[in-house]
Amino acid sequence: MKYLSWISLADCHISLMDSLGKIQTNGWNTRTIEKLKLFNDAVDFAIEKRVDFVTILGDLFNTPNPGAKLRNAISLILKKLFEARNIKLFILGGNHDGEEGYYPLSSESNFVNSICPNMFNVITKNTIFDISGQSFVFIPFTKDFKNIEDYLKILSENFLSKNTIVFGHFPILNYQMDNSFPSPEGVNAGCLNNFYCTYLGHFHKRSECFKHQYIGSPYYIDFKSIEGDRGFVYSVISKENYSSKGFVLKDEFIDLSFSDRQFDNISIIEQNGLDKIISENRSIDINEYLNFNAVDKDIIRISLFGSRDWLNLIDQTELKKKFIDAGAFLVFIETKEDDKDKVNEINMIESGPEESVRTYLTEKKREDLIDIGVDLIYKAESSLEE
């Protein structure tokens, strides 16, 4: 018999502006609509399973000022939690949600709580909640990682932390951010080891290590790490396994990627010619790929590797048309010179601004500047959405 259950979502990054979508005649971006549908699917799952609460572990929106149109769309989805099953909602502030103490849905939560007290919880500072006798710690994002470590140490010294579950939005030091490099900053993992387990947002790729797990984005955000599981986590504590001395927690990952649009990374290398592509680490004929790989409605990024002279000879418009004619939804092209003495050139327009910033700074070995660069992109997006 179920004693307590919840779902955990993280890093939805919903925005009216999205380079991976197309603007429709009604003004909505197709990718925004797709993200809202998948978010709605997660909420419907929570209602169907009659969970006790839903946690959103930061960065529900892509900017601190998402605008009334998007806030209303999200609010209509979240409203179903309160209307259907009296399911509580906990939303953590993330690094894209603004300064500490502020959150885009604060006014909406105040309205809901005026009717149904304590149902809509926007968390912008470290908070402990007791839900049906079980302790949960919620830690929103802050750049002061030492403050998080000190807070966790205090809890470890003064509470029975071994049965306490932590929800947070922060990086763990040296934790694998994606396929390329570990986090150069963050909270020391040792500060979390005395707690029962940790559910985290911040890194978009789902991963688990010891008692800690990053939920990951519920759908594809960009091409940075398109491989891996995409969805949310459904957690259950069974009544027969619960006592004051301990309990057994079971997690089930609910995959949403099967209902999301598909993304594909392919490469074309000068030495192989334009008739050959590399997809999923194997070389195949481009026509074979187009005819048998079901690119219909896919979003494809083509990376061209070669000399400047060779790259200049390629008709990118014609190359893109070949994939669009085969049914691709969107095609992005980036070019990279193989001259080791020159900085690789990234086609900003075709790759999308955020992806281009990440790629450029990674190649320059300045990963420490990625957050600053991406933040500037988001601030520009925010200005356009106002």
FENURNOR-V896222 format. One line per field, one symbol per residue. psi: psi as a letter, one per 20 degrees, with the letter a starting at -180 (. if undefined). Layout:
BEGIN
psi = ???
END
This chain:
BEGIN
psi = ppgpqrqpqqlhlpqhpoijrqprhjiqphhgggghghghggghggggilrhrppolqlgriqhmiqhghgggghhghhhghhgjlpqpopqpaijjaqpiqqhjghhhhgghhgnpjhoopojqpqpqookippppporqqinhhggggghgghhhirmhhjpppprnqqppjqogbigqrpirapphhiihirgrppqrgpippqqpdjqpphrqirpgajgmiqrqobrpoppoqhijpriirrpppqppopihhjrqqqppqqppghiriipqoplkqprphhgghhjjmjpjqppppppparggghhipnhghgghhhghiiqgqpppqpoqjoiiqppppngghhqgghggggghghjklhiighgghhhghhggghhi.
END
